[in-house]
Amino acid sequence: MRHRVKKHLHLSQKDNAHRKSVIRNLLTGLFTHKSVQTTEKRALAMEPLAHRLIEMAKGDHTEYNKIRFISAELFTKEASTSLMELAKNYAKQAGGYTRITPIKYRDGDSAKLVKIELV
């Protein structure tokens, strides 16, 4: 029996630290550049975390605490400040902050490439 199975996308056979690092890198790139091209599984794994970070930036906490919580998930300071500025645009929006658009299949391993961008 498989008790206490974690409900996350496995992203191949990566260990937990590598999976978290890949997702944090993608989130940092998303908030810095407003869009990222990646595989479909990685995009689906990072989308809920992106929504959670935007909701946190919109939340009721003080600015200091928001930056502290957000910088724990992102690698660069410019990504954190960019997210804080983006959260002002989403003040009245209740969800649907990202869009995933299929691009093509990658040569070599035929992985489905998508573009995830902020709406």
N, C-alpha and C positions, 0 to 999 in steps of 0.2 A: 504494500500500500504506500501511496505517496502522500503522507500527511504534511500539512503546512507548506504546500507548494506555492512559491511566490508568483503573483500574477503580473509578470512583466514580460515584455518581448525579449527573447533570449539573445538577439543579435549575434547569431552564430554560437560559438562555444567560448566566448570571452568570459573571463572571470569578473567578479563584481566590481573591482576597482577599475579595470579597463573599460567596462561598460559605462560606468559613471563618468569617467574621464572623457570618453567619446561624446557622450551626451552633453557634458559641460562645454566641450569645445564647440559643438554645433550650436548650442544656445548662445555662446559668446559671439560667434560669427553671425548668427541671426540678428541679434540686437545691435551689433556694430554695423553690419552692411545691409540690413533690412530684408535680405533674402539669402538662401543657401541652397546649393545643389548637392543632393546626397541620394542615397538609396532609399527605397520606399520604407523598409523596415526601420531604418534609423530615423526617418522623418516621423513615422508613427510612434516611435518610442519617445521622441523629444517633444511632440506636440502638447501632451498634457502638462509637462513641466513648464513649457513656455506660457501656457494659459495660467498656470498657478503663479508664476512670477509676475505676470501682468496684473493679475488680481491682487497680489501682495503690494505691488507698486501703487495700485489704486486705493488700497485699504485705509483703515482708520488710524494706523500707527503714526508715530511721529516720523519726520524725515530721517532723523538719525537711525532709528530702528529699521526703517524700510531699507536704507542703504546697507545696513549691517546684515539683514537677512538676505538681501539680493546678492551682495558681494560674496557671500558664502557659497553661492551656486554658480557664479560667473567668474571667469579668470581675470578679466581686465577691468580697470576702473572706468575706462571710456564706455564699455558695454553697460556698466551699471548706471552711469549718468545718462546714457542714451535711452535706457529703459525707463528711467524716471521721467524723461521728457516725453517719451511715447505714451506713457500712462495718462498724461493729461489729455491726449487726443481720444483716449478710450473711456473718458469719464462717464459718459452716458450709455456706452455700449455694454450689453450684458454678457457677451460672449462672442465666439467666432472671430478671434483675433488673427488667425493664421489661415492660409490657403495652401493646399498641396496640389500642384499641377504636374501631371506626368510629362516627361520630356522624351525619353527614348530608352532603349535597352543598351547597356554598356557592352562594348566589344570585349571579348575575352571570356567573361563569365555570364553574360546576358542578364545581369542584375538590372532591375527596373530603376532608372534614375528619375527623380522627381525634383521639383523646385518648391521649397517651402518658403513662403514670404509672408510678411505682415500685411494685413489688410488695412 
